Amino acid sequence: MSLAMAFPTTRGLRQALISLIVLALGLGSGVWWLNVRDDGVATDTAATPSSNPSTLAQRGAYLARAGNCEGCHTAPGGVAYAGGRGVPTPFGTVYASNLTPDAVHGLGGWSAEQFWRALHNGRSRDGRLLYPAFPYPNFTRITRADSDALFAYLGSLPAIAQANRAHELRFPFNLQVTLALWRALYFRPAQTPHDATRSEQWNRGAYLVEALGHCNACHASRNALGASASTLDLAGGLIPVQNWYAPSLTSLDEAGVSDADSAIRLLRDGVCADAAVSGPMSEVVAGSTQYLLPDDLQSMAVYLQTLAVGSPKRAQPAREAASTLAGSKLYEDHCAGCHGIDGEGVRGVYPPLAGSRTVTLQTPANLVHVVHEGGFPPVTAGNPRPFGMPPFATVLNDDDVAQVLTWIRQNWGNRASAVTALDVRRYAGKR
Amino acid sequence: MAQRVLACTGCHGPQGRAASDGYYPRIAGKPAGYLYNQLRNFRLGQRHYGLMTQLLAPLSDGYLDEIAHHFASLEIAYPAPQPATASPAELRRGEALVRDGDPTRQIPACASCHGARLMGVLPAVPAVIGLPRDYLNAQLGAWRTGNRQAQAPDCMAEIAKRLATTDVFAVSQWLAAQPVPQPARPDPSLPAAPPLRCGSMPAKSGPAAPGQ
């Protein structure tokens, strides 16, 4: 259908063009308005303070631990907080910036107000929109008071003159206008409301989990544009690029908290009687949660406990007899020495596999990683000399891994789906 | 401790182990300072091997030091040396470089840092005998290309760049063919100062390992 047929008169064409321009302007201003509203407005509800150290910078140091700022804002082998670590995303790599008070490359020329705007509204000092690889959809909930404390702490660090590395993002994700559209769709500045029907402890836990802890940044699934359904979503998700699955914190079949003590131990020590952290969560415990005050860990556990619900029993997959013998032999040869012939493990040392929620997760991604790469739980005060699991990537081929994982997932009363060699290839990292 | 480090022996085996993606060198009996430096270098990404970096990422310097001391204390027999496949002339050249170096190209003798017996020197210089020649070739090559980096000043990178490829082959052929002298332990010290300043020597060891 040609343009001439669609618009038989020049007047018709002009009208259509005018409508189009008006529509574009309308959408454009809508996107602009959605991006600038709440900009720098410190509408702050009082967060419930915990028993924190007195001075502002000291409090900020603790909050930086809770948010694990150092974890992203430090290059491997680099100076703390000087930036340079790349966060891999499906759109390219975003490089974390220098947070030291260097006047040229860091936050030396920033004000507390501008820092607050970065956390609350995802905007840099010069007004540039920030990429949500910096999880400001969660940090937007940080209170102004805590933001000021963080800023004071960062300002007390030695200034490091390290230039910020440019992001490596594919077109069109490297354009500000694309980011503006994303924010219009998916980002709203917010505060964590105080729920008067709940205890102070619960409210503190909500704030720690939703805001500083930014647990949702991993523990939720993301759509094709990299957004989660809501910044309160904790229903689990596969971390893009790294292919580790952050389990659901709301389902008791996955990582939902039923026993607060175990959850606290896991966050503080990296191990509890029946489980150990691995992969990206190891980093979280090592860099952040192992340093939290007991009250704060308790608050988080209390909050998470109220979210955890059972889910309808999944259909029990049929056990595959063909793979049983091979899988059983592989288990006996390579795994039983530590994890026990009955999958019972050793309490606090080798996680049990029988009845393990990690083993029966629907996606076998984490199991593939652990078998291939082995690993140590993090060194913490509560577990200073961890026991390690050897990597089996050079010992077992994809078929072996699939068979032994299938056997583990379907033995001792475990009822989970089989694992194929294709699954193993899909989830294994670069080898 | 041995139980804790099954994560290591699974690949490294008691005497080192060859696998499909390369060679996992022997770690038993190496100087503790050397092992500690390597563990830190892998964790920091100065030595490149994904599995090592991932394994060590959640561990502290103190624990790495303890692990290093544990493996340093092990006394395990060495395998028989690899018969050389080079010509006698090449082997003589290899031996000359190892014992005397080449002053015309400012290449110091390997023995001047690695010890007269070539079994390494405490606290942080490793042995160069008892390693397969493929591994020696690979490490010297890695230093030349910058794939392997030690703490600055990186003396091995300097020396590797001064060596010609034929020198590297000759040296690794001769070294791999030598039997391991007894006792198979590093010398306690060097008789004279080392010819180059070296960031790895003496090791900046972490806190003293607890007795184990």
Interface residues (C-beta under 8 A of the other chain):
Chain A: P76 G77 G270 S282 E283 A286 C338 E373 G374 G375 F376 P377 P378 V379 P384 R385 P386 F387 G388 M389 P390 P391 F392 A393 T394 V395 G429 K430 R431
Chain B: M1 Q3 R4 V5 L6 A7 C8 T9 G10 C11 A19 S20 D21 L44 G45 Q46 G50 L51 Q54 L55 L56 A57 P58 L59 S60 G62 Y63 E66
